């Protein structure tokens, strides 16, 4: 099982320079992958491409680009460019997104998200694997009167989905290479998420899916105080039905209850629980929550676990 970290330098004077510095530090600590979120700020595939060029050997990924407000042709160009820049070390994560950000930010209705995801994945796989597409769906059209291939990108880009609900898991098992669940504890993974996506992949004749568990966590001796800080930062997710559901299925009531916060022994034990629940990879986010010393302490432990 590989272990990685999500990098967040959005408060730096120069986010790109600071992210590269963090990626170098993560690689030196023994971490295997670096992941980048996508909201309305930095373009995550570009950021991944830059980091991948600057830090050879480090796997880089996007977690995750919402399918609303994007088009498969444009996302394919971004993903293939990042794949060529990193010589095959880029992993593309997609997401349904949320009603709030979709409608407030793009001014478009958040309607039929799983149907859009299915069409997006179908067209995108054609584009990333062949450089061409002739897809005409209910919600999307993606056709290539000229080639969409990026030389150097190889024969595809790993496609992952931030899926946790039954319909999204089914679509991901059938059409993607894996999933990126966030705030889903080991119980939810083992009892609901992994069985559903695995069954869908098997029924579609696809290989066993990757399960990249994104875990909010940090190593600290002041677990109670840090957990309260996490409760404030993560409360937003409790208002989103899909997250509220998965938090409940994890046996928790608050998002912070799913966070992995404690000393080295406690955090290492939780990482093993995620592995036993079916995670093929674990990526820690929010490691900066308790300050620089705690972040470095966390990365040191995760690097040991990655080894």
C-alpha positions as CSV (number, residue, x, y, z in Angstrom):
1,X,0.0,0.0,0.0
2,X,1.4,3.4,-0.9
3,X,1.1,6.5,1.3
4,X,0.9,10.0,0.1
5,X,-0.1,13.5,1.2
6,X,-2.3,16.3,-0.1
7,X,-0.4,19.6,-0.4
8,X,-1.9,22.9,0.5
9,X,0.1,26.1,0.1
10,X,-2.9,28.4,-0.8
11,X,-1.8,30.9,1.9
12,X,1.8,31.3,0.7
13,X,3.1,34.4,-1.0
14,X,3.6,32.3,-4.2
15,X,1.5,29.1,-4.1
16,X,3.5,27.4,-6.9
17,X,6.9,27.9,-5.4
18,X,5.7,26.9,-2.0
19,X,4.0,23.8,-3.3
20,X,7.2,22.7,-5.1
21,X,9.1,23.1,-1.8
22,X,6.5,21.1,0.1
23,X,6.7,18.4,-2.6
24,X,10.4,18.1,-2.3
25,X,10.1,17.8,1.4
26,X,7.4,15.1,1.1
27,X,9.5,13.1,-1.3
28,X,12.6,13.4,1.0
29,X,10.4,12.1,3.9
30,X,9.7,9.0,1.9
31,X,6.1,9.8,0.8
32,X,5.1,8.3,-2.5
33,X,2.5,10.7,-3.9
34,X,1.4,14.3,-3.7
35,X,-2.2,15.3,-4.4
36,X,-3.8,18.7,-5.2
37,X,-7.4,19.8,-4.7
38,X,-9.4,21.9,-7.1
39,X,-11.7,24.7,-6.3
40,X,-11.6,28.2,-8.0
41,X,-7.9,28.9,-7.3
42,X,-4.8,27.2,-8.8
43,X,-5.3,24.8,-11.7
44,X,-4.5,21.4,-10.2
45,X,-3.4,19.6,-13.3
46,X,-0.9,22.4,-14.1
47,X,0.3,22.3,-10.5
48,X,0.7,18.5,-10.7
49,X,2.6,18.9,-13.9
50,X,5.0,21.4,-12.4
51,X,5.6,19.4,-9.3
52,X,6.1,16.2,-11.2
53,X,8.8,17.9,-13.3
54,X,10.5,19.5,-10.4
55,X,10.4,16.4,-8.1
56,X,11.2,13.3,-10.2
57,X,9.9,10.0,-8.9
58,X,7.0,11.5,-7.0
59,X,3.5,10.4,-8.2
60,X,1.2,13.4,-8.5
61,X,-2.6,13.5,-8.7
62,X,-5.7,15.8,-8.8
63,X,-8.4,15.2,-6.2
64,X,-10.6,16.2,-7.6
65,X,-12.0,18.2,-10.6
66,X,-15.8,18.6,-10.6
67,X,-17.5,17.5,-13.8
68,X,-19.8,20.5,-13.8
69,X,-18.4,23.6,-15.5
70,X,-15.8,21.5,-17.4
71,X,-15.7,19.6,-20.7
72,X,-14.0,16.3,-21.4
73,X,-12.1,17.8,-24.3
74,X,-10.5,20.4,-22.1
75,X,-9.9,18.1,-19.2
76,X,-8.3,15.6,-21.5
77,X,-5.9,18.2,-22.8
78,X,-5.0,19.2,-19.2
79,X,-4.6,15.5,-18.1
80,X,-2.6,14.4,-21.1
81,X,-0.3,17.4,-20.8
82,X,0.4,16.6,-17.1
83,X,0.9,13.0,-18.0
84,X,3.5,13.9,-20.7
85,X,5.2,16.4,-18.4
86,X,5.6,13.8,-15.6
87,X,6.4,10.9,-17.9
88,X,3.5,8.8,-16.7
89,X,3.2,9.8,-13.0
90,X,-0.1,11.8,-13.2
91,X,-3.4,10.5,-11.8
92,X,-6.6,12.4,-12.6
93,X,-9.4,12.6,-10.1
94,X,-12.9,13.7,-10.9
95,X,-15.8,14.6,-8.7
96,X,-19.5,15.3,-8.9
97,X,-19.0,18.5,-7.0
98,X,-21.7,20.2,-4.9
99,X,-24.9,22.0,-5.6
100,X,-23.7,25.1,-3.7
101,X,-20.5,25.6,-5.6
102,X,-21.8,24.6,-9.0
103,X,-24.9,26.8,-8.9
104,X,-23.3,29.8,-7.1
105,X,-20.0,29.6,-8.9
106,X,-20.9,28.6,-12.5
107,X,-24.6,29.6,-12.5
108,X,-25.6,26.3,-14.0
109,X,-28.1,23.8,-12.4
110,X,-26.7,20.9,-10.5
111,X,-28.9,18.3,-12.2
112,X,-28.4,14.6,-12.9
113,X,-24.8,14.5,-11.6
114,X,-24.3,10.7,-11.9
115,X,-25.6,10.7,-15.5
116,X,-23.2,13.6,-16.3
117,X,-20.4,11.7,-14.6
118,X,-21.1,8.6,-16.7
119,X,-21.0,10.5,-19.9
120,X,-17.9,12.5,-18.9
121,X,-16.0,9.3,-18.0
122,X,-17.0,7.6,-21.2
123,X,-15.9,10.5,-23.4
124,X,-12.8,11.2,-21.4
125,X,-11.5,7.6,-21.6
126,X,-11.8,7.7,-25.4
127,X,-9.8,10.9,-25.5
128,X,-7.0,10.0,-23.1
129,X,-6.5,6.5,-24.5
130,X,-6.8,7.2,-28.3
131,X,-6.7,11.0,-28.7
132,X,-10.0,10.9,-30.5
133,X,-13.7,10.8,-29.5
134,X,-17.0,10.6,-31.2
135,X,-19.4,10.7,-28.2
136,X,-22.9,12.1,-28.4
137,X,-24.8,11.7,-25.2
138,X,-27.8,13.3,-23.6
139,X,-25.8,15.8,-21.6
140,X,-22.4,16.0,-23.4
141,X,-20.9,15.9,-26.8
142,X,-17.2,15.3,-27.4
143,X,-16.0,14.9,-30.9
144,X,-12.6,15.4,-32.4
145,X,-12.5,16.9,-36.0
146,X,-8.7,17.2,-35.3
147,X,-6.5,15.0,-33.1
148,X,-6.7,15.5,-29.3
149,X,-3.6,13.4,-28.6
150,X,-0.7,14.9,-26.7
151,X,2.6,13.2,-27.8
152,X,4.4,11.8,-24.7
153,X,1.2,11.1,-22.7
154,X,1.3,7.4,-23.6
155,X,-1.8,5.3,-23.9
156,X,-4.0,6.7,-21.1
157,X,-4.3,8.6,-17.8
158,X,-5.5,6.8,-14.6
159,X,-9.1,8.0,-14.0
160,X,-10.3,8.1,-10.4
161,X,-13.6,9.4,-9.0
162,X,-14.3,10.9,-5.6
163,X,-17.3,8.5,-5.3
164,X,-19.0,7.4,-2.1
165,X,-22.7,7.1,-2.9
166,X,-24.2,3.9,-4.4
167,X,-24.8,5.3,-7.9
168,X,-21.5,7.0,-8.2
169,X,-19.7,3.9,-6.9
170,X,-21.4,1.8,-9.6
171,X,-20.5,4.2,-12.3
172,X,-16.9,4.4,-11.1
173,X,-16.5,0.6,-10.9
174,X,-17.8,0.3,-14.5
175,X,-16.0,3.2,-16.1
176,X,-13.1,4.4,-13.9
177,X,-9.9,2.9,-12.6
178,X,-10.6,3.6,-8.9
179,X,-12.1,5.9,-6.3
180,X,-11.0,8.7,-4.0
181,X,-13.3,8.6,-0.9
182,X,-12.8,11.4,1.6
183,X,-14.0,11.4,5.2
184,X,-15.0,7.8,4.9
185,X,-13.8,5.8,7.9
186,X,-12.6,2.2,7.8
187,X,-16.1,1.0,8.7
188,X,-17.7,2.7,5.8
189,X,-15.0,1.5,3.4
190,X,-15.2,-2.1,4.5
191,X,-19.0,-2.4,4.7
192,X,-20.2,-0.1,2.0
193,X,-17.7,1.5,-0.4
194,X,-15.2,-1.2,-1.3
195,X,-17.8,-4.0,-1.8
196,X,-19.9,-1.8,-4.0
197,X,-17.2,-0.5,-6.3
198,X,-15.5,-3.9,-6.5
199,X,-18.7,-5.6,-7.5
200,X,-19.4,-3.0,-10.2
201,X,-15.9,-3.5,-11.6
202,X,-16.2,-7.2,-11.6
203,X,-19.6,-7.1,-13.3
204,X,-18.2,-4.9,-16.0
205,X,-15.2,-7.1,-16.5
206,X,-12.7,-4.5,-15.3
207,X,-9.7,-5.0,-13.0
208,X,-10.0,-4.6,-9.2
209,X,-10.4,-0.8,-8.6
210,X,-7.9,1.3,-6.7
211,X,-9.2,2.7,-3.5
212,X,-7.3,5.8,-2.6
213,X,-8.6,6.8,0.8
214,X,-8.2,10.5,1.6
215,X,-7.8,10.9,5.4
216,X,-7.8,14.1,7.3
217,X,-5.2,13.7,10.0
218,X,-2.1,14.7,11.9
219,X,0.3,13.4,14.5
220,X,0.1,15.4,17.7
221,X,0.2,15.0,21.5
222,X,-2.7,17.4,21.9
223,X,-5.4,15.4,20.2
224,X,-8.4,16.9,21.9
225,X,-7.5,20.5,21.1
226,X,-6.6,19.7,17.5
227,X,-9.8,17.7,17.0
228,X,-11.8,20.7,18.0
229,X,-10.0,22.8,15.5
230,X,-10.7,20.1,12.9
231,X,-14.4,20.2,13.9
232,X,-14.5,23.9,13.0
233,X,-12.7,23.4,9.7
234,X,-14.7,20.4,8.6
235,X,-18.1,21.4,9.7
236,X,-18.9,22.5,6.1
237,X,-19.0,18.9,5.0
238,X,-21.6,18.0,7.5
239,X,-24.1,20.1,5.6
240,X,-23.5,18.2,2.4
241,X,-25.9,15.2,2.3
242,X,-23.4,12.8,0.6
243,X,-20.7,13.6,3.2
244,X,-23.2,13.5,6.1
245,X,-24.3,10.0,5.0
246,X,-20.8,8.6,4.7
247,X,-19.8,10.1,8.1
248,X,-22.8,8.4,9.6
249,X,-21.9,5.1,7.9
250,X,-18.4,5.4,9.4
251,X,-20.0,5.4,12.9
252,X,-19.5,9.1,13.5
253,X,-21.6,12.1,14.0
254,X,-19.1,14.9,13.1
255,X,-16.6,15.0,10.3
256,X,-13.9,15.6,12.8
257,X,-14.8,12.2,14.4
258,X,-13.5,10.5,11.3
259,X,-10.2,12.5,11.3
260,X,-7.1,10.5,12.4
261,X,-5.5,12.6,15.1
262,X,-3.2,11.3,17.8
263,X,0.4,10.2,18.5
264,X,2.5,8.0,16.2
265,X,1.2,4.8,17.6
266,X,-2.5,5.8,17.2
267,X,-2.1,7.2,13.7
268,X,-0.1,4.1,12.5
269,X,-2.8,1.9,13.9
270,X,-5.5,3.8,12.0
271,X,-3.5,3.6,8.7
272,X,-3.5,-0.1,9.2
273,X,-7.2,-0.1,9.7
274,X,-7.7,1.6,6.4
275,X,-5.5,-1.0,4.7
276,X,-7.5,-3.8,6.3
277,X,-10.7,-2.1,5.2
278,X,-9.6,-2.3,1.5
279,X,-7.7,0.9,0.9
280,X,-5.0,0.3,-1.7
281,X,-3.5,3.8,-1.0
282,X,-3.8,6.2,1.9
283,X,-3.4,10.0,1.3
284,X,-3.4,12.3,4.4
285,X,-4.8,15.8,4.1
286,X,-5.0,18.6,6.6
287,X,-1.6,17.8,8.0
288,X,-0.9,21.5,8.5
289,X,-3.7,21.9,11.0
290,X,-1.5,21.8,14.1
291,X,1.4,23.8,12.8
292,X,4.7,23.1,11.0
293,X,6.3,20.9,13.7
294,X,3.3,18.6,13.8
295,X,3.1,18.5,9.9
296,X,6.8,17.4,9.7
297,X,6.2,14.9,12.5
298,X,3.2,13.5,10.5
299,X,5.1,13.3,7.3
300,X,8.0,11.5,9.0
301,X,5.7,8.8,10.3
302,X,3.8,8.5,7.0
303,X,7.1,8.2,5.1
304,X,8.1,5.3,7.4
305,X,4.8,3.6,6.8
306,X,5.2,4.1,3.0
307,X,8.5,2.4,3.1
